[in-house]
Amino acid sequence: MQGKAIRRAVVILDQASGALREDGGQVLGLDLWPQVRADLEALAERGVKCFLGVPAEAEMKGIERLHAFAPFLRIIPLPPRFCHARNGEFAAGLGLEPGEAATALVSADRRLRGNGARAGLIPAPHVAILPMLAEGHIIRAARLVAARETLLRFGYTARPVPMHFQPTGKGGEWAMIALISEEMRKACALRRIGVEILPCDPLTEDLFWLRPDPHAPLAEKARAALEEREILHGEAGQLLVAMKPCENALALDLHGAHGHSEYLQPDPGLLRPAPRSCAGRIPGDLPEMLIEKPRLDPRWLDLLRLTRPLCDIVTAHYADDLDRYTGAASLDADGPIISRHSLHPDNKRVEKALLADLAAMGYCPWRHDFIHAGVTHSNIIADLPGRGDLAIRADILARYRDILHRGPIPFPLRQWEREIGELADCEWFARADLAQMPDHEILCRIEEIFHLRPWYPWWKKLCRFHGLGADIVLVGCHFDSTAGFEPVYAATVDPAPGCDDNGSGLAATLSIARNLRALEGRLTHTVRFCFFNAEESGLVGSKAYAAAMKALDAPIRATICTDMMGYNSDENRLFEIHAGYTDPAIRDISLPIAQSVADAAAAYGTLAPAQTYRGTSWSGAPDRTVFDGGINRSDHAAFHQQGYGAVLVSEDFFANLAGEPGADPNPGYHRQSDTFVDLDYARAITCAINKAVINLAL
């Protein structure tokens, strides 16, 4: 079907295109990622009919109001289990008739794209390639090699869709894996950019890096899996492969040290610099009546800087949380779980339990949904809102939120011209003729005035508002598990307790959330707790989330991820902080975060000095100044790749220097024997992270 110019495009609303504003089953609005909106508006102006397929549960109300947020799109509510429909049912579910104009189906989910291709549609993994398809261009997956600045200039001007960007290790060369057209391939030759076309179907297949452990022989089943699969590209330490629409995470049971595979998602924002901090950038033209200045005795800040929270208090519930989420105790009314694997039914129970636990602490948690290989998963997120430097009056913001909750459905907002105008004595309200403005422009302008940003869910009635100038200090962990190293393992039914990997990090993140709840209103910056799903399937959940935050210009000040921080079989109590990355500039902004964790651990004095990895290569062990085996192997990698400073905190997993004790990796890694955590050791690391987070958020 490639080469046929499309006249229609159906975009499935998912992590690659945007998100619903929803609260309690009521649809309140729509956030399309800015570049997605721009591309679709441009296509509509060129005469391409654009549709937005919105996955909707039966009880979800208010989908019809979405037209007000994107009037250039026709909204198509999709029935449950739409992605599993047969060819005829699939096309009918989109409202398509046989023989209609060439239609593109855009989805991040390869299974859905495969179904679309079988139904006669032209699949596309991202909206950004629609302009190429509208011209009838053929799309290829390619590896482009040149100097870094050459590739960046090419990315900004020719607009390939990048999926990965890193140095080759050869001089100043960098490599970009991207989706390109045949015309771009010709342009590369003129710019002296090397082009390697990758032998795959980029419209239906997904690309993954596989990173086998260089220090251990491959298991028999891993070797057999590699022999049966075409290697698209190979280099030191990693192999590039493609996964077909029918394959799921079990097809890549090829695990490596402290990680296994990495999903390469198409992401036009990958080359864009990360957004700057909000701190200190307070607008000077806010109407006085909108502002309330946070009142906090400065002596509190000094006290928080100087005080080390008692570790026994910080981690009082650590052991209980660990037992509940690893199957040693009942998680909920249905009893213990046996696995947290993303394909196991217990994974959904864990999602619900995390929401319930965070709500019981007093948070307003929410789901960040993403779809992968035909299954919808959720990251679980909760905020401790920062007070910032100033704040819009909460009563005014709450009144605006109430207007959106009230309806009618659909709007129009102009019915409330008087009520909106009374929200604030603002010059724009006084001179604006709301009756002549489309709803979307009214909404955008009001939210701009009130500094309401879609990177936090201010529209949810139970969620608190953030102050102006508050950045995000993100504390993350992955909550899924695997026992993929077992000779025989069926992820949908077999146990995968994952006590260390990553029950230890999950329990730590819950402990920090529980402890910091008492600091509401005292921290300048927002602390965001993120529980990522499908990490074991290729960092899928964290990559979807980090890309969405970048698209929304979220000001992430620091990211600290916890992964495997509970195994300790000796008296050395060594632990690792991974700040290294292939781009030295990203490594450099990550090092102060690492130092904050190291300083906090030293202040407690219950752990050996932190082993801080600052290398830019995953080879070269054990020299930590050049080597970091954690590069691209856990959830912090998703934030590194988007240009944010981030670190991973873990146990003593990688090779140590000659004068140090030997490394202490967990022999139960990715096995059903991963049932042990050294509680004193894990709690000590938790307390160091807790203190570092407080210092970073002050």
DOPASE-632896 format. One record per residue (C-alpha): x, y, z; residue number from 1. Coordinates in steps of 0.05 Angstrom, whole numbers, plus 5000, padded with zeros to 4 digits. Each point is the difference from the previous one (the first is absolute). Layout:
> X:Y:Z:NUM
...
END
This chain:
> 5000:5000:5000:1
> 5060:5047:5006:2
> 5005:5051:4945:3
> 4925:5013:4995:4
> 4984:5072:5022:5
> 4952:5000:5059:6
> 4937:5042:4999:7
> 4975:4982:5070:8
> 5035:4988:5066:9
> 4972:4966:5062:10
> 5043:5015:5061:11
> 4990:4955:5060:12
> 5006:5041:5064:13
> 5057:4969:5038:14
> 5067:5018:5033:15
> 5029:5023:4933:16
> 4945:5050:4984:17
> 4968:5027:5064:18
> 4956:4986:5059:19
> 4930:5010:5025:20
> 4984:5046:5058:21
> 4956:4954:5041:22
> 4974:4999:5070:23
> 4955:4945:5029:24
> 4979:4974:4933:25
> 4982:5070:4974:26
> 5039:5027:4940:27
> 5019:5072:5013:28
> 5047:5015:4942:29
> 5056:4979:4955:30
> 5075:5013:4998:31
> 5032:4986:4933:32
> 5075:5005:5002:33
> 5017:5068:4968:34
> 5038:4972:4940:35
> 4945:4949:4987:36
> 4948:5056:5000:37
> 5042:5042:4952:38
> 5010:4941:4952:39
> 4926:4982:5000:40
> 4977:5072:4990:41
> 5048:5006:4941:42
> 4974:4936:4969:43
> 4928:5022:5008:44
> 5017:5065:4964:45
> 5029:4959:4943:46
> 4934:4962:4993:47
> 5018:4937:5037:48
> 4940:4979:5043:49
> 5023:4987:5071:50
> 4965:4958:5052:51
> 5017:4986:5073:52
> 4984:4931:5025:53
> 4988:5004:5075:54
> 5001:4934:5039:55
> 4940:5006:5046:56
> 4972:4957:5055:57
> 4925:4991:4999:58
> 4989:5043:5062:59
> 5044:5058:4976:60
> 4958:5063:4990:61
> 5012:5063:4961:62
> 5041:4976:4941:63
> 4958:5044:4954:64
> 5028:5063:5032:65
> 5069:4984:4973:66
> 4983:5035:4934:67
> 5006:5066:5037:68
> 5074:4984:5014:69
> 5017:4979:4929:70
> 4948:5026:4950:71
> 5042:4978:4941:72
> 4991:4926:5021:73
> 4940:4955:4997:74
> 4996:4960:5065:75
> 4988:4924:4994:76
> 4984:4965:5066:77
> 5033:4931:4996:78
> 4965:4941:5033:79
> 5036:4957:5052:80
> 5049:4948:4971:81
> 4998:5037:4934:82
> 5073:4983:4986:83
> 4982:4925:5000:84
> 4945:5008:4947:85
> 5002:4961:4935:86
> 5012:5034:4933:87
> 4928:5018:4983:88
> 4982:5018:5072:89
> 5063:5040:5005:90
> 4984:5045:4941:91
> 4927:5006:5022:92
> 5022:5021:5070:93
> 5035:5059:4968:94
> 4939:5019:4959:95
> 5034:4982:4935:96
> 4968:4972:4938:97
> 5035:4953:4951:98
> 5031:5036:4941:99
> 5008:5068:5034:100
> 5061:5043:4989:101
> 5067:4975:5025:102
> 4998:5004:5075:103
> 5058:5001:5050:104
> 4992:4969:5069:105
> 5047:5032:5051:106
> 5014:4963:5064:107
> 5058:4987:5047:108
> 4976:4928:5006:109
> 5030:4953:4949:110
> 4944:4949:5009:111
> 4948:5053:4982:112
> 5042:5021:4940:113
> 5004:4928:4977:114
> 4925:4993:5004:115
> 4992:5064:4961:116
> 5047:4976:4946:117
> 4960:4936:4992:118
> 4936:5042:4994:119
> 5030:5038:4941:120
> 5023:5063:5038:121
> 5069:5031:4997:122
> 5030:4992:5070:123
> 5043:5055:5031:124
> 5035:4999:5068:125
> 4998:5075:5010:126
> 4962:5061:4974:127
> 5067:5031:4979:128
> 5005:4954:4939:129
> 4931:5019:4974:130
> 5027:5059:4959:131
> 5046:4951:4965:132
> 4943:4952:4988:133
> 4956:5056:4974:134
> 5052:5011:4946:135
> 5001:4926:4983:136
> 5071:4990:5026:137
> 5028:4932:5019:138
> 5022:4996:5072:139
> 5063:4965:5022:140
> 5033:4986:5066:141
> 5073:5022:4997:142
> 5062:5010:5040:143
> 5032:5068:4983:144
> 5072:5014:5018:145
> 5035:5068:5001:146
> 5027:5053:5047:147
> 4951:5017:5056:148
> 4985:5070:4976:149
> 4990:4976:4928:150
> 4947:4950:5023:151
> 4967:5052:5044:152
> 4995:5050:4943:153
> 4973:4945:4954:154
> 4949:4981:5054:155
> 4975:5071:5007:156
> 4995:5015:4925:157
> 4982:4935:4965:158
> 4957:4975:5058:159
> 5016:4925:5003:160
> 4966:4966:5059:161
> 5056:4980:5048:162
> 4997:4939:5045:163
> 5070:4999:5029:164
> 5060:5047:5002:165
> 5069:4983:5028:166
> 5075:5003:4984:167
> 5030:4943:4961:168
> 5064:5000:5040:169
> 5040:5016:4936:170
> 5029:5070:5004:171
> 4945:5053:5000:172
> 4949:4957:4964:173
> 4929:4992:5024:174
> 4946:4953:4976:175
> 4926:5015:4993:176
> 4949:4944:4989:177
> 4941:5033:4966:178
> 4942:4993:4953:179
> 5016:5035:4934:180
> 4971:5007:4930:181
> 5037:4982:4936:182
> 5008:5075:4988:183
> 5034:5008:5067:184
> 5047:4943:4981:185
> 5022:5041:4940:186
> 5009:5062:5042:187
> 5045:4961:5047:188
> 5049:4987:4943:189
> 5005:5074:4986:190
> 5016:5013:5074:191
> 5051:4943:5004:192
> 4957:4963:5049:193
> 5010:4925:4999:194
> 4936:4961:4990:195
> 4988:4927:5019:196
> 4930:4977:4981:197
> 4975:4951:5051:198
> 4965:4938:4971:199
> 4933:5003:5035:200
> 4929:5026:4990:201
> 5002:5065:5039:202
> 4925:5012:4994:203
> 4978:4936:5036:204
> 5062:4977:5039:205
> 5034:5028:5062:206
> 5075:5005:5009:207
> 5036:4977:5063:208
> 5071:5001:5024:209
> 5022:4934:5032:210
> 5058:5005:5049:211
> 5026:4931:5020:212
> 5045:4995:5061:213
> 5071:5003:4973:214
> 5027:4964:5062:215
> 4953:4939:4998:216
> 4987:4947:4948:217
> 4932:5002:4967:218
> 4949:4951:5025:219
> 4980:4947:4949:220
> 4931:5029:4988:221
> 5029:5070:4991:222
> 5050:4974:4949:223
> 4945:4964:4963:224
> 4957:5063:5000:225
> 5056:5040:4970:226
> 5015:4949:4946:227
> 4927:5002:4977:228
> 4996:5076:4997:229
> 5030:5047:4948:230
> 5051:5049:5029:231
> 4987:5068:4967:232
> 5064:5030:5027:233
> 5053:4978:5049:234
> 5054:5036:5039:235
> 5039:4991:5064:236
> 4953:4982:5056:237
> 4934:5006:4963:238
> 4959:4970:4943:239
> 4943:5032:4964:240
> 4939:4957:4984:241
> 4928:5010:4977:242
> 4937:4972:5032:243
> 4940:4982:4958:244
> 4928:5021:5016:245
> 4982:4931:5027:246
> 5059:4996:5049:247
> 4998:5020:5073:248
> 5052:5010:5054:249
> 5013:4925:5007:250
> 5032:5001:4931:251
> 5060:5037:5028:252
> 5020:4956:5058:253
> 5072:5019:4989:254
> 5022:5033:5064:255
> 5065:5035:5016:256
> 5033:5029:5062:257
> 4955:5049:5036:258
> 4954:5006:4940:259
> 4980:4962:4938:260
> 4968:5038:4942:261
> 4982:5070:4981:262
> 4940:5020:4958:263
> 5015:5054:4948:264
> 4938:5044:4995:265
> 4993:5051:4944:266
> 5005:5068:5033:267
> 5006:5066:4962:268
> 5018:5036:5065:269
> 5061:4957:5014:270
> 5049:5049:4970:271
> 4968:5061:5033:272
> 5035:5028:5062:273
> 4965:4984:5066:274
> 4959:5058:5028:275
> 5032:5049:5047:276
> 4983:5006:5074:277
> 4939:5041:5020:278
> 5035:5024:5063:279
> 5010:5075:5002:280
> 4959:5011:4936:281
> 4939:5032:5031:282
> 4961:5046:4953:283
> 4996:5072:5023:284
> 4933:5017:4968:285
> 4954:4957:5043:286
> 4940:5038:5028:287
> 5010:5011:5074:288
> 4933:4969:5018:289
> 5023:4934:4969:290
> 5061:4992:5043:291
> 5011:4970:5068:292
> 5070:4997:5028:293
> 5017:4936:5037:294
> 5014:5013:5072:295
> 5055:4958:5030:296
> 5047:5017:5056:297
> 5070:4998:4969:298
> 5024:4965:5062:299
> 4961:4939:4976:300
> 5044:4996:4938:301
> 5063:5003:5042:302
> 4973:4946:5045:303
> 4983:4955:4942:304
> 5069:5009:4971:305
> 5034:4983:5065:306
> 4955:4945:5025:307
> 5008:4926:4982:308
> 4933:4966:5006:309
> 5004:4940:5047:310
> 5010:4940:4955:311
> 4955:4956:5043:312
> 4943:5049:4988:313
> 5013:5009:4925:314
> 4999:4924:4989:315
> 4951:4979:5053:316
> 4956:4965:4949:317
> 5055:4977:4952:318
> 4997:4926:5019:319
> 4924:4998:4997:320
> 4998:5033:4932:321
> 5054:4952:4974:322
> 4962:4939:5025:323
> 4933:5023:4970:324
> 5029:5016:4931:325
> 5043:4937:4994:326
> 4949:4947:5021:327
> 5024:4987:5071:328
> 4936:5031:5027:329
> 4931:5017:4973:330
> 4999:5059:4954:331
> 4925:5011:5002:332
> 4935:4962:5014:333
> 5018:4949:4948:334
> 5063:4978:5038:335
> 5073:4998:4979:336
> 5025:5012:4930:337
> 5048:4953:4965:338
> 5029:5046:4946:339
> 5003:5073:4979:340
> 5019:4984:4927:341
> 4964:5046:4952:342
> 4967:4940:4967:343
> 4977:4968:5065:344
> 4930:5015:5027:345
> 5030:5021:5067:346
> 5032:5060:4966:347
> 4932:5034:4997:348
> 4989:4985:5074:349
> 5066:5035:5015:350
> 4977:5062:4961:351
> 4936:5003:5041:352
> 5037:4988:5066:353
> 5050:5056:4987:354
> 4943:5048:4985:355
> 4965:4979:5064:356
> 5063:5005:5043:357
> 5019:5069:4974:358
> 4928:5025:5010:359
> 5001:4973:5071:360
> 5062:5042:5013:361
> 4962:5062:4978:362
> 5026:5006:4929:363
> 4959:5009:4936:364
> 5030:4944:4957:365
> 4984:4989:4927:366
> 5015:4953:4943:367
> 5044:5016:4941:368
> 4977:4949:4948:369
> 5039:4973:4942:370
> 4987:4943:4952:371
> 5053:4949:4978:372
> 4992:4936:4960:373
> 4925:5002:5005:374
> 4996:5011:5076:375
> 4984:5064:5037:376
> 5045:5010:5061:377
> 5004:5056:5051:378
> 5055:5038:5034:379
> 4976:5024:5068:380
> 5016:5072:5018:381
> 4989:5044:5061:382
> 5023:5071:5018:383
> 5020:5036:5063:384
> 4988:5070:4969:385
> 5054:5052:5009:386
> 4981:5068:5027:387
> 5045:5035:4950:388
> 5016:5074:5008:389
> 4929:5026:4989:390
> 4932:4968:4990:391
> 4936:5016:4964:392
> 4944:5004:5052:393
> 4974:4930:5010:394
> 4927:5023:5006:395
> 5003:5032:4931:396
> 5032:4938:4969:397
> 4948:4955:5034:398
> 4943:5042:4971:399
> 5028:4992:4930:400
> 5007:4925:5011:401
> 4928:4997:5023:402
> 4977:5033:4935:403
> 5034:4946:4960:404
> 4968:4945:5043:405
> 4930:5029:4994:406
> 4990:4994:4925:407
> 4957:5008:4960:408
> 5023:4948:4951:409
> 5025:5023:4951:410
> 5018:5070:5023:411
> 4995:5055:4974:412
> 5041:5039:5050:413
> 4972:5066:4976:414
> 4937:4983:5040:415
> 5041:5016:5061:416
> 5029:5065:4974:417
> 4978:5039:5062:418
> 5022:4946:5048:419
> 5068:4992:4968:420
> 5009:5075:4998:421
> 4986:5004:5074:422
> 5055:4950:5017:423
> 5052:5055:5001:424
> 5008:5074:4987:425
> 5044:4988:4940:426
> 5008:5046:4940:427
> 4993:4943:4950:428
> 4932:4979:5028:429
> 4976:5072:4997:430
> 5017:5011:4927:431
> 4989:4929:4972:432
> 4938:4986:4960:433
> 4990:4929:5021:434
> 4939:4992:4956:435
> 5044:5007:4938:436
> 5054:4952:5024:437
> 5001:4924:4991:438
> 5000:4960:5064:439
> 5070:4974:4991:440
> 5029:5071:4998:441
> 4961:5020:5061:442
> 5025:4940:5039:443
> 5072:5010:4979:444
> 5000:5073:5018:445
> 4967:4990:5068:446
> 5049:4945:5018:447
> 5058:5042:4977:448
> 4978:5058:5044:449
> 4990:4953:5060:450
> 5066:4964:4984:451
> 4965:4932:5000:452
> 5046:4950:4967:453
> 4980:4931:4973:454
> 5061:4966:5030:455
> 4961:4995:5065:456
> 4926:4980:5003:457
> 4972:5065:5030:458
> 4931:4983:4971:459
> 4990:4942:5049:460
> 4958:5024:5058:461
> 5040:4964:5053:462
> 5068:5024:4975:463
> 5034:5062:5029:464
> 5027:5057:4958:465
> 5074:5013:4991:466
> 5034:5066:5015:467
> 5032:5043:4946:468
> 5074:4985:4992:469
> 4995:4929:5027:470
> 5042:4950:4962:471
> 4993:4924:5006:472
> 5046:4955:5041:473
> 4981:4931:4975:474
> 5009:4937:5041:475
> 4988:4938:4958:476
> 5001:4924:5001:477
> 4973:4945:4956:478
> 4949:4954:5031:479
> 4997:4943:4949:480
> 5041:4937:5010:481
> 5025:4940:4959:482
> 5031:4932:5010:483
> 5024:4996:4928:484
> 5066:4967:5019:485
> 4964:4936:5018:486
> 5009:4944:4949:487
> 4925:4995:4993:488
> 4958:5062:5014:489
> 4930:5021:4980:490
> 4991:5072:5021:491
> 4924:4997:4998:492
> 4995:4946:5054:493
> 5067:4986:5033:494
> 5026:5032:5065:495
> 5047:5060:4996:496
> 5006:5027:5071:497
> 5053:5052:4981:498
> 5016:5015:5073:499
> 5064:5037:4984:500
> 4982:5016:4927:501
> 4963:5043:5013:502
> 4960:4991:5063:503
> 5058:5033:5036:504
> 4993:5064:4960:505
> 4924:4999:5002:506
> 5000:4995:5076:507
> 5052:5056:5003:508
> 4958:5047:4957:509
> 4938:4986:5042:510
> 5041:5013:5064:511
> 5024:5067:4973:512
> 4930:5020:4978:513
> 4972:4982:5069:514
> 5055:5040:5036:515
> 4998:5062:4956:516
> 4924:5006:5005:517
> 5011:5038:5066:518
> 5039:5054:4961:519
> 4942:5023:4957:520
> 5005:5075:4989:521
> 5071:5004:5026:522
> 5040:4980:4938:523
> 5013:5050:4944:524
> 4998:4946:4945:525
> 4951:4945:4985:526
> 5021:4929:5019:527
> 4970:4952:4950:528
> 4997:4925:5015:529
> 5000:4956:4938:530
> 4988:4925:4999:531
> 5018:4977:4930:532
> 4971:4939:4966:533
> 5030:4955:4946:534
> 5072:5017:5015:535
> 5018:4927:4990:536
> 4969:5004:4930:537
> 5050:5053:4977:538
> 4992:5061:5045:539
> 4933:5010:4966:540
> 4961:5036:5055:541
> 5054:5049:5020:542
> 5017:5017:4928:543
> 4927:5015:4985:544
> 4996:5043:5062:545
> 5065:5038:4990:546
> 4983:5016:4927:547
> 4931:5026:5022:548
> 5032:5045:5053:549
> 5049:5027:4949:550
> 4944:5013:4950:551
> 4963:5040:5054:552
> 5064:5039:5020:553
> 4997:4972:5071:554
> 5056:5032:5041:555
> 5032:4937:5031:556
> 5054:5025:5047:557
> 5027:4931:5018:558
> 4983:4927:4992:559
> 5020:4946:5049:560
> 4981:4928:4982:561
> 5006:4941:5046:562
> 5012:4931:4971:563
> 5028:4938:5036:564
> 5023:5033:5064:565
> 4988:4943:5050:566
> 5050:4944:4989:567
> 5060:4999:5045:568
> 5035:4935:5020:569
> 5061:5028:5036:570
> 5019:5052:5051:571
> 5027:5052:4951:572
> 4933:5037:4989:573
> 5024:5028:4933:574
> 4949:5033:4955:575
> 5001:5033:4931:576
> 4975:5066:4971:577
> 4998:5000:4924:578
> 5005:5069:4968:579
> 5038:4979:4937:580
> 4973:5010:4930:581
> 5026:4998:4929:582
> 4990:5076:4994:583
> 5050:5033:5048:584
> 4956:5062:5005:585
> 4942:4959:5029:586
> 5049:4963:5045:587
> 5025:5067:5026:588
> 4931:5025:5021:589
> 4987:4932:5033:590
> 5062:5001:5044:591
> 4974:5052:5050:592
> 4939:4956:5011:593
> 5046:4941:5013:594
> 5040:5042:5048:595
> 4937:5019:5039:596
> 4985:4926:5011:597
> 5072:4984:5018:598
> 5003:5058:5050:599
> 4935:4979:5033:600
> 5025:4928:5007:601
> 5065:5025:5030:602
> 4962:5042:5050:603
> 4964:4939:5026:604
> 5065:4961:5003:605
> 4968:4931:4994:606
> 5024:4983:4930:607
> 5068:4997:4967:608
> 5017:5061:4958:609
> 4959:5002:4937:610
> 5030:4971:4936:611
> 4981:5055:4950:612
> 5004:4980:4928:613
> 5014:5057:4952:614
> 5023:4965:4937:615
> 4975:5011:4930:616
> 5008:4928:4977:617
> 4969:4935:5023:618
> 5067:4965:4988:619
> 5065:5011:5036:620
> 4984:4971:5068:621
> 5019:5009:5055:622
> 5023:5073:4990:623
> 4939:5040:5020:624
> 5026:5063:4968:625
> 4994:4969:4931:626
> 4951:4943:5012:627
> 4928:4998:5022:628
> 4965:4933:4990:629
> 4934:5033:5018:630
> 4997:5043:4937:631
> 4934:4989:4965:632
> 4984:4940:5045:633
> 4948:5027:5049:634
> 4946:5053:5003:635
> 5047:5059:5012:636
> 5022:4988:4928:637
> 4934:5026:4973:638
> 5013:5068:5032:639
> 5073:5001:4979:640
> 4978:4990:4928:641
> 4952:5059:5005:642
> 5056:5045:5026:643
> 4982:5000:5074:644
> 5049:4989:5057:645
> 4987:4932:5032:646
> 5033:4946:5042:647
> 4988:4928:5018:648
> 5013:4975:5071:649
> 5013:4926:5007:650
> 5036:4947:5040:651
> 5073:4980:4987:652
> 4987:4966:4933:653
> 5057:5019:4953:654
> 5074:4985:5002:655
> 5041:5036:5053:656
> 5070:5029:4999:657
> 5060:4955:5015:658
> 5008:5028:5070:659
> 4926:4992:5018:660
> 4960:4939:5022:661
> 4971:4958:4943:662
> 4933:5018:4971:663
> 4939:4971:5034:664
> 4948:4987:4945:665
> 4935:4964:5017:666
> 5003:4927:4977:667
> 4924:5000:4998:668
> 4997:5055:4947:669
> 4941:4987:4954:670
> 4987:4933:5033:671
> 4946:4972:5045:672
> 5051:4998:5056:673
> 4999:5076:5005:674
> 4966:4998:5068:675
> 5050:5033:5047:676
> 5016:5072:5019:677
> 5049:5023:5054:678
> 4951:5046:5035:679
> 5051:5041:5039:680
> 5041:5012:4937:681
> 4940:5018:4957:682
> 4971:5045:5053:683
> 5067:5037:5007:684
> 5000:5015:4925:685
> 4928:5021:5003:686
> 5015:5051:5055:687
> 5058:5029:4960:688
> 4955:5010:4939:689
> 4945:5030:5044:690
> 5048:5052:5028:691
> 5028:5016:4931:692
> 4930:5011:4972:693
> 4984:5049:5056:694
> 5064:5039:4986:695
> 4986:5002:4925:696
> 4929:5023:5011:697
> 5015:5056:5050:698
END
